[in-house]
Amino acid sequence: MTKLNIVSLKMIRWSGWLLLPLVMLFLLTGYIMDGRHGFGKLLDEKSALTFHRMLHLPLIVLVVAHIVPAVYLAMQRWGWIKHRKEQ
């Protein structure tokens, strides 16, 4: 396994673990803003909207950091990209 593949795997794992709570917070703030299922009691709508908007950039960065190496490794697996030789 090449160093690039190892780094890609580690990036996928780390970004995946960071994405889990971030996506849950993103969904939670969305439900708080909407007031569904009693979540509106946790926080006021304006604060939830502010927090929700703050989560956009980290969410985009982590999704890209998670997807790019995953697609690279998948394309290697499928044979669309040739495996690099170890040096």
N, C-alpha and C positions, 0 to 999 in steps of 0.2 A: 504494500500500500504506500503510495507516495505521500510526501509531506502535505501537498495541496489537498489530497483526499482526507487526511487526518484533520487538518485545519477546518475543512468544510464540514466534516462530521461534528467536530466540537462546536462550531458556530451554529449548526442546526440544533444541537442539543441545548446550548445555552440560550439561544434566542427563543426556542420553544418553551423553556421553563419560565423565561421572563414574559413571554406572551400570555401565558395562562392567567396570572393575576391581572395583567393589564386589560385583557379582553373582558374578564369578569367585572372589573371596575367600569369599563366603557359601557357594558350592558346595564350595570346597576345604575349608573348616572343617567342613562337614557330612560330607564323605568322610573327613576325618581322624578325626572322632568315631566314625564307623561302622567305620573300619579297612579299608575296601575298597580294592582295587587298590594296596595298598602305601603309601597315603598316611598311614597310622597311624604311620609311622616319622618323619614330618616334625615332629610335635609330640605331646605327650601329650594324652590325651582331656580332661582337666580344663581345660587351657589352651585347647584348641580350642573347648570348650563356652563358656568365658568370652568368648573373642574372637567366637564366633558370635553370642552374645547381644548383644554390643556393636554388632553390625552391623544389628540389627533397626531401630532408630530412623532411622539415616541412609538405610537402604534404603526405608523407608516414605516419608520426606520426599522423597527424590529421585524415587520412582515417582509420587507425587502431583504434584510439580513438573513431571514429564515428561508425565503423562497429561492434566492439566487444560487446558493450552494446546493440546495436540494435539487433544483433543476439540472445543475451541472452534473451532479452524481447520477441522476436518473438518465441523463443523455449518455453518460459513459456506460451505464448498465445496459442501455438499449442498443449500444453500438453506434450511436450517431457521432460520438466523439471518441477518438482512439485514446486508450490508456497511455499515460506517460510512463516512461521507463524510470526506475529509481536510479538515483545517481550516487 
